[in-house]
């Protein structure tokens, strides 16, 4: 079981690294940039998805590592991130862009890396 502090650090890492990914993605893709409000919402959703899942699934059976370094929680949290970002895009017409699936995939991979590296 992980402390709330460990989970909060993981979630905050997700927010900060999401902002980095979004900034790099904005420079890499020459399409219309994503607005600041959307960037903030996306980063917050990634962080909240990590926080909510890690707290909800903070049980010994989900935190054990059957594969070295990777627990079921590490693998399940990105699924929650993916679904959360999909719900956000469903309510934000500005995120219904042709490149959204690729950006959502990058953020989902980021969630996996954050979960493995920080907890």
C-alpha positions in Angstrom: 0.0 0.0 0.0 1.2 3.5 -0.8 0.8 6.6 1.2 -1.3 9.5 0.0 1.9 11.5 -0.3 3.4 9.0 -2.8 0.2 9.0 -4.8 0.1 12.8 -4.9 3.7 13.0 -6.0 2.9 10.5 -8.8 -0.2 12.6 -9.8 1.7 15.8 -9.7 4.5 14.3 -11.9 1.7 13.3 -14.3 0.5 16.9 -14.5 4.0 18.4 -15.0 5.1 15.8 -17.5 1.8 16.2 -19.4 2.5 19.9 -19.8 6.0 19.0 -21.1 4.5 16.5 -23.6 1.9 19.0 -24.7 4.5 21.7 -25.2 6.7 19.5 -27.2 3.8 18.1 -29.2 2.7 21.7 -30.0 6.2 22.4 -31.4 6.4 19.2 -33.4 2.9 19.4 -35.0 2.4 22.3 -37.3 -1.4 22.2 -36.9 -3.5 24.7 -35.0 -2.1 24.9 -31.5 -4.1 23.7 -28.6 -5.4 26.6 -26.5 -4.0 27.2 -23.0 -7.3 26.3 -21.3 -7.3 23.0 -23.1 -3.7 22.3 -22.2 -4.4 23.0 -18.6 -7.6 20.8 -18.7 -5.7 17.9 -20.4 -2.9 18.0 -17.8 -5.3 18.2 -14.9 -7.3 15.2 -16.3 -4.1 13.2 -16.6 -3.1 14.0 -13.0 -6.6 13.3 -11.6 -6.8 10.0 -13.5 -3.6 8.9 -11.8 -4.7 10.2 -8.4 -8.2 8.7 -8.5 -7.1 5.3 -9.8 -4.1 4.9 -7.6 -6.1 5.8 -4.5 -9.1 3.6 -5.5 -6.9 0.7 -6.4 -4.4 1.1 -3.5 -4.7 -2.6 -2.4 -1.9 -5.1 -1.8 -3.1 -7.4 -4.5 -3.0 -4.7 -7.2 0.3 -3.3 -6.0 2.3 -6.6 -6.0 4.7 -6.9 -9.0 4.1 -10.2 -10.8 6.3 -8.9 -13.5 9.4 -7.3 -12.1 8.9 -3.6 -11.6 5.3 -3.6 -13.1 2.2 -4.1 -11.0 -1.4 -4.5 -12.2 -2.1 -1.0 -10.9 0.7 0.3 -13.2 -0.9 -1.2 -16.2 -4.5 -0.4 -15.3 -4.0 3.3 -14.6 -3.2 4.3 -18.2 -6.6 2.7 -19.2 -8.3 5.1 -16.8 -6.2 8.0 -18.2 -7.2 7.0 -21.8 -10.9 6.8 -20.9 -10.8 10.1 -18.9 -9.1 11.9 -21.9 -11.8 10.5 -24.2 -14.5 11.8 -22.0 -12.9 15.2 -21.9 -12.6 15.3 -25.7 -16.3 14.3 -25.9 -17.2 17.5 -24.0 -14.6 19.8 -25.5 -15.2 20.5 -29.2 -11.8 22.1 -29.5 -10.2 18.7 -28.8 -12.0 17.0 -31.6 -9.1 17.3 -34.0 -7.6 14.9 -36.5 -4.4 14.6 -34.3 -6.3 14.0 -31.0 -5.9 10.1 -31.1 -2.1 10.4 -31.4 -1.9 13.0 -28.6 -4.1 10.9 -26.4 -1.9 7.9 -27.1 1.2 9.8 -26.1 -0.5 10.9 -22.8 -1.6 7.4 -22.1 2.0 6.1 -22.5 3.1 8.9 -20.3 0.7 7.7 -17.6 2.2 4.2 -17.8 5.7 5.6 -17.5 4.8 7.8 -14.6 3.1 5.0 -12.8 6.1 2.6 -13.2 8.7 5.2 -12.4 7.2 7.1 -9.5 5.4 4.4 -7.5 
